[in-house]
Amino acid sequence: MSSSSSLSSNSPCAACKFLRRKCQPECVFAPYFPPDQPQKFANVHKVFGASNVTKLLNELQPHQREDAVNSLAYEADMRLRDPVYGCVGVISLLQHQLRQLQMDLSCAKSELSKYQNLGGMIFILSLFVSISVIRTVRISRVK
């Protein structure tokens, strides 16, 4: 945040530059929309409107604002990429992928358990063969 503050003292924040107004020292946008990220504010403004974002930020505690702006910026970006579903489309896709991966993991565990059981059976069979060989050797020695 210190790098964006130093940038904002030399030039207006991205919001004020976009809105073509003088960036005041108490500008609510300046800490969150640095001059080197103009598209971030442009997207948020296009989706939510500068007035609504100003009202929202002023209603929040200062320590909550950065998270709010990051959420707004992400939602705006997703809404512009997918106007119908926005973030919900991404969330649905990720949930579908998660379910698919959980099913794949379950199948892999099932396959692995077959081999583990087979490995145990091979060990038991090798014990039986060893015991049979020992018995055969003992029997042949006795004769």
PAZAPA-4460 file (N, C-alpha, C; in steps of 0.05 Angstrom, whole numbers, plus 32768, in hexadecimal, padded with zeros to 4 digits):
% residues 143
    n_x    n_y    n_z   ca_x   ca_y   ca_z    c_x    c_y    c_z   seq   type   mol
   8010   7FE8   8000   8000   8000   8000   8011   8019   8000     1      M     A
   8029   8018   800B   803B   802F   800C   8044   8037   7FF0     2      S     A
   8048   8023   7FDE   8050   802A   7FC3   803A   8038   7FB4     3      S     A
   8021   802F   7FB9   800A   803C   7FAC   8005   8058   7FB7     4      S     A
   800B   805C   7FD1   8008   8076   7FDD   801C   808A   7FD1     5      S     A
   8035   8080   7FCE   8049   8092   7FC3   8042   8098   7FA5     6      S     A
   8037   8085   7F97   8030   808A   7F7B   8019   809E   7F7A     7      L     A
   8005   809B   7F8D   7FEE   80AC   7F8C   7FF4   80C9   7F94     8      S     A
   800A   80CD   7FA2   8011   80E9   7FA9   801C   80F7   7F91     9      S     A
   8027   80E9   7F7E   8032   80F5   7F65   801D   80F7   7F4F    10      N     A
   800B   80E5   7F4E   7FF6   80E5   7F39   7FDC   80DC   7F44    11      S     A
   7FC6   80E3   7F37   7FAC   80DB   7F42   7FA9   80BC   7F41    12      P     A
   7F99   80B2   7F54   7F93   8096   7F54   7F84   808F   7F3A    13      C     A
   7F82   8075   7F34   7F75   806C   7F1B   7F58   8075   7F1A    14      A     A
   7F4B   8076   7F31   7F2F   807E   7F32   7F2B   809B   7F2A    15      A     A
   7F3B   80AC   7F37   7F39   80C9   7F32   7F41   80CF   7F15    16      C     A
   7F55   80C1   7F0C   7F5E   80C5   7EF0   7F48   80BD   7EDD    17      K     A
   7F3B   80A7   7EE2   7F25   809D   7ED1   7F0E   80B0   7ED2    18      F     A
   7F07   80BA   7EEA   7EF0   80CC   7EED   7EF7   80E9   7EE7    19      L     A
   7F11   80EE   7EE0   7F1B   8108   7ED9   7F15   811D   7EEE    20      R     A
   7F1E   8116   7F06   7F1B   8129   7F1C   7F35   812A   7F2C    21      R     A
   7F38   813F   7F3C   7F50   8143   7F4C   7F50   812E   7F63    22      K     A
   7F66   8120   7F66   7F68   810C   7F7B   7F70   811A   7F95    23      C     A
   7F5D   811B   7FA8   7F61   8128   7FC2   7F71   8115   7FD5    24      Q     A
   7F7E   8121   7FE8   7F8E   8110   7FFC   7F7C   80FB   800A    25      P     A
   7F63   8102   800E   7F51   80EF   801C   7F41   80DE   8009    26      E     A
   7F49   80DC   7FF0   7F3B   80CC   7FDC   7F38   80AF   7FE6    27      C     A
   7F1F   80A5   7FE6   7F19   808B   7FEF   7F23   8075   7FDC    28      V     A
   7F27   807C   7FC3   7F30   8069   7FAF   7F4F   8066   7FAE    29      F     A
   7F5D   807B   7FB5   7F7A   807C   7FB1   7F8A   8063   7FBC    30      A     A
   7F84   805A   7FD4   7F94   8043   7FDE   7F8F   8029   7FCF    31      P     A
   7F78   8027   7FC1   7F70   800E   7FB5   7F71   800D   7F96    32      Y     A
   7F73   8025   7F8A   7F74   8027   7F6D   7F8C   8038   7F65    33      F     A
   7FA4   802D   7F67   7FBC   803C   7F61   7FBD   8044   7F43    34      P     A
   7FCC   805A   7F3D   7FCC   8064   7F21   7FD6   804F   7F0D    35      P     A
   7FE6   803C   7F15   7FF0   8028   7F02   7FDD   8011   7EFD    36      D     A
   7FC4   8012   7F08   7FB0   7FFD   7F04   7F96   800A   7EFA    37      Q     A
   7F96   8018   7EE4   7F7E   8025   7EDB   7F67   8012   7ED4    38      P     A
   7F6D   7FFB   7EC9   7F58   7FE8   7EC1   7F49   7FDD   7ED8    39      Q     A
   7F56   7FDB   7EEF   7F48   7FD1   7F07   7F30   7FE3   7F0E    40      K     A
   7F35   7FFD   7F0F   7F1F   800F   7F15   7F0B   8010   7EFE    41      F     A
   7F15   8011   7EE5   7F02   8012   7ECE   7EEE   7FFB   7ECF    42      A     A
   7EF7   7FE3   7ED6   7EE5   7FCC   7ED7   7ED1   7FCE   7EEE    43      N     A
   7EDC   7FD7   7F06   7ECA   7FDA   7F1D   7EB5   7FEF   7F17    44      V     A
   7EBD   8005   7F0B   7EAB   801B   7F04   7E96   8012   7EF0    45      H     A
   7E9F   8003   7EDC   7E8C   7FFA   7EC7   7E77   7FE7   7ED3    46      K     A
   7E7E   7FD7   7EE6   7E6B   7FC3   7EF1   7E5A   7FCF   7F08    47      V     A
   7E68   7FDD   7F1A   7E5A   7FE6   7F33   7E54   8004   7F34    48      F     A
   7E64   8014   7F25   7E60   8031   7F26   7E70   803D   7F3C    49      G     A
   7E7D   8054   7F37   7E8F   8061   7F4A   7E7F   806A   7F63    50      A     A
   7E68   8074   7F5F   7E58   807D   7F76   7E51   8067   7F89    51      S     A
   7E49   8050   7F7F   7E43   8039   7F90   7E5C   802F   7F9F    52      N     A
   7E72   802F   7F91   7E8B   8026   7F9E   7E94   8039   7FB4    53      V     A
   7E90   8053   7FAE   7E97   8067   7FC3   7E85   8063   7FDC    54      T     A
   7E6B   805F   7FD8   7E59   805B   7FEE   7E61   8042   7FFE    55      K     A
   7E67   802D   7FEF   7E6F   8013   7FFC   7E88   8017   800D    56      L     A
   7E9C   8023   8001   7EB6   8027   800F   7EB3   8038   8028    57      L     A
   7EA2   804D   8026   7E9E   805F   803C   7E8E   8051   8053    58      N     A
   7E7E   803D   804D   7E6F   802E   8061   7E80   801A   8070    59      E     A
   7E97   8012   8064   7EA8   7FFD   8070   7EBD   800A   8082    60      L     A
   7EC7   7FF9   8095   7EDE   8001   80A5   7EF7   8001   8093    61      Q     A
   7F0A   8013   8098   7F22   8014   8087   7F30   7FF9   8084    62      P     A
   7F30   7FE8   8098   7F3E   7FCF   8096   7F2F   7FBB   8084    63      H     A
   7F16   7FC0   807E   7F06   7FAE   806D   7F07   7FB7   804F    64      Q     A
   7F10   7FCE   804A   7F0D   7FD9   802F   7F1E   7FCB   801A    65      R     A
   7F36   7FC4   8021   7F47   7FB7   800D   7F3B   7F9C   8003    66      E     A
   7F31   7F8C   8016   7F24   7F73   800E   7F0B   7F79   7FFD    67      D     A
   7EFC   7F8D   8004   7EE4   7F94   7FF5   7EEC   7F9C   7FD8    68      A     A
   7F00   7FAD   7FD6   7F08   7FB6   7FBB   7F13   7F9E   7FAB    69      V     A
   7F22   7F8C   7FB7   7F2C   7F75   7FA9   7F15   7F63   7F9F    70      N     A
   7F00   7F60   7FB0   7EE9   7F51   7FA9   7ED9   7F5E   7F92    71      S     A
   7ED6   7F78   7F94   7EC8   7F87   7F7F   7ED7   7F85   7F65    72      L     A
   7EF1   7F88   7F66   7F02   7F86   7F4E   7F00   7F6B   7F41    73      A     A
   7F01   7F56   7F51   7EFF   7F3B   7F46   7EE3   7F36   7F3B    74      Y     A
   7ECE   7F3E   7F49   7EB3   7F3A   7F3F   7EAF   7F4A   7F25    75      E     A
   7EB9   7F62   7F24   7EB6   7F73   7F0C   7EC5   7F66   7EF4    76      A     A
   7EDD   7F5C   7EF9   7EEC   7F4F   7EE4   7EDD   7F36   7EDA    77      D     A
   7ED3   7F26   7EEC   7EC4   7F0E   7EE4   7EAA   7F15   7ED6    78      M     A
   7E9C   7F2A   7EE0   7E83   7F32   7ED4   7E87   7F3C   7EB7    79      R     A
   7E9E   7F49   7EB2   7EA3   7F53   7E97   7EAB   7F3C   7E85    80      L     A
   7EB9   7F27   7E90   7EC0   7F10   7E80   7EA7   7EFE   7E7A    81      R     A
   7E96   7EFC   7E8E   7E7E   7EEB   7E8C   7E66   7EFB   7E97    82      D     A
   7E59   7F0B   7E86   7E44   7F1D   7E90   7E2C   7F0E   7E9D    83      P     A
   7E28   7EF5   7E96   7E11   7EE7   7EA1   7E17   7EDB   7EBD    84      V     A
   7E2D   7ECD   7EBF   7E32   7EBF   7ED8   7E48   7ECD   7EEA    85      Y     A
   7E5A   7EDB   7EDF   7E6F   7EE8   7EEF   7E7E   7ED5   7F00    86      G     A
   7E82   7EDB   7F19   7E91   7ECA   7F2C   7E82   7EAF   7F30    87      C     A
   7E68   7EAF   7F2F   7E59   7E97   7F34   7E60   7E82   7F1F    88      V     A
   7E65   7E8A   7F07   7E6E   7E77   7EF2   7E88   7E6A   7EF9    89      G     A
   7E9B   7E7A   7F03   7EB5   7E6F   7F0A   7EB2   7E5C   7F22    90      V     A
   7EA2   7E65   7F36   7E9E   7E54   7F4D   7E91   7E39   7F45    91      I     A
   7E7D   7E3A   7F34   7E70   7E21   7F2B   7E83   7E0F   7F1C    92      S     A
   7E94   7E1B   7F0B   7EA8   7E0B   7EFD   7EBB   7DFE   7F10    93      L     A
   7EC4   7E0D   7F24   7ED7   7E02   7F38   7ECA   7DEC   7F49    94      L     A
   7EB1   7DF0   7F50   7EA2   7DDC   7F5F   7EA0   7DC2   7F4F    95      Q     A
   7E9A   7DC5   7F35   7E98   7DAD   7F24   7EB3   7D9F   7F22    96      H     A
   7EC8   7DAE   7F1E   7EE3   7DA2   7F1D   7EEA   7D94   7F37    97      Q     A
   7EE2   7DA0   7F4E   7EE7   7D94   7F68   7ED8   7D7A   7F6B    98      L     A
   7EBF   7D79   7F63   7EB0   7D60   7F64   7EBC   7D4B   7F53    99      R     A
   7EC5   7D53   7F3B   7ED2   7D40   7F29   7EEC   7D35   7F34   100      Q     A
   7EFC   7D47   7F40   7F15   7D3E   7F4C   7F10   7D2C   7F64   101      L     A
   7EFB   7D32   7F74   7EF4   7D21   7F8B   7EEC   7D05   7F81   102      Q     A
   7EDD   7D03   7F6B   7ED6   7CE9   7F60   7EEF   7CDB   7F55   103      M     A
   7F00   7CE9   7F48   7F19   7CDD   7F3E   7F2A   7CD3   7F55   104      D     A
   7F2C   7CE2   7F6A   7F3B   7CDA   7F82   7F2F   7CC1   7F8E   105      L     A
   7F15   7CC0   7F90   7F07   7CA8   7F9B   7F0D   7C90   7F8A   106      S     A
   7F0C   7C93   7F70   7F12   7C7C   7F5E   7F30   7C73   7F61   107      C     A
   7F42   7C87   7F63   7F5E   7C80   7F66   7F63   7C72   7F80   108      A     A
   7F56   7C7B   7F96   7F59   7C6D   7FB0   7F4E   7C50   7FAE   109      K     A
   7F38   7C4D   7FA0   7F2C   7C32   7F9D   7F40   7C20   7F8D   110      S     A
   7F4B   7C2A   7F78   7F5F   7C1B   7F68   7F77   7C14   7F79   111      E     A
   7F81   7C27   7F89   7F98   7C23   7F9A   7F92   7C0E   7FAE   112      L     A
   7F7A   7C0E   7FBA   7F74   7BFA   7FCE   7F74   7BDE   7FC2   113      S     A
   7F6C   7BDC   7FA9   7F6C   7BC2   7F9B   7F89   7BB7   7F9A   114      K     A
   7F9C   7BC9   7F93   7FB7   7BC1   7F91   7FC4   7BBC   7FAC   115      Y     A
   7FBB   7BCB   7FC0   7FC5   7BC7   7FDB   7FBB   7BAC   7FE5   116      Q     A
   7FA2   7BA6   7FE0   7F97   7B8C   7FE8   7FA5   7B75   7FD9   117      N     A
   7FAA   7B7A   7FBF   7FB7   7B66   7FAF   7FD4   7B62   7FB9   118      L     A
   7FE1   7B78   7FC1   7FFB   7B76   7FCC   7FFB   7B65   7FE6   119      G     A
   7FE7   7B69   7FF6   7FE4   7B59   800F   7FE0   7B3C   8009   120      G     A
   7FCF   7B37   7FF4   7FCA   7B1B   7FEC   7FE3   7B0E   7FE1   121      M     A
   7FF3   7B1D   7FD2   800C   7B12   7FC7   801F   7B0B   7FDE   122      I     A
   8020   7B1D   7FF2   8031   7B17   8009   8028   7AFE   8017   123      F     A
   800E   7AFB   801B   8003   7AE2   8028   8009   7ACA   8017   124      I     A
   8005   7ACC   7FFD   800B   7AB6   7FEB   8028   7AAF   7FEC   125      L     A
   803A   7AC3   7FED   8056   7ABD   7FEE   805D   7AAF   8009   126      S     A
   804F   7AB7   801E   8053   7AA9   8038   804B   7A8B   8035   127      L     A
   8034   7A87   8029   802B   7A6B   8025   803E   7A5B   8014   128      F     A
   8049   7A67   7FFF   805C   7A59   7FEE   8075   7A54   7FFE   129      V     A
   807E   7A67   800E   8096   7A63   801F   8092   7A4C   8033   130      S     A
   807B   7A4C   803F   8074   7A37   8053   8073   7A1C   8045   131      I     A
   8067   7A1C   802D   8066   7A03   801E   8081   79F8   8017   132      S     A
   8093   7A0B   800E   80AE   7A03   8007   80BC   79F8   8020   133      V     A
   80B9   7A06   8036   80C6   79FD   804F   80BC   79E1   8057   134      I     A
   80A2   79DD   8055   8097   79C3   805B   80A1   79AD   8048   135      R     A
   80A2   79B5   802F   80AC   79A2   801B   80C9   799A   8021   136      T     A
   80D9   79AE   8027   80F5   79A9   802E   80F7   7998   8047   137      V     A
   80E7   799D   805B   80E8   798D   8073   80DF   7970   806E   138      R     A
   80CB   796E   805E   80C1   7953   8057   80D6   7944   8048   139      I     A
   80E3   7951   8035   80F7   7944   8025   8110   793D   8036   140      S     A
   8116   794C   804A   812C   7946   805C   8126   792E   806D   141      R     A
   810D   792C   8075   8104   7917   8087   8106   78FC   8078   142      V     A
   80FF   78FB   805F   80FF   78E3   8050   811A   78DB   804A   143      K     A
***
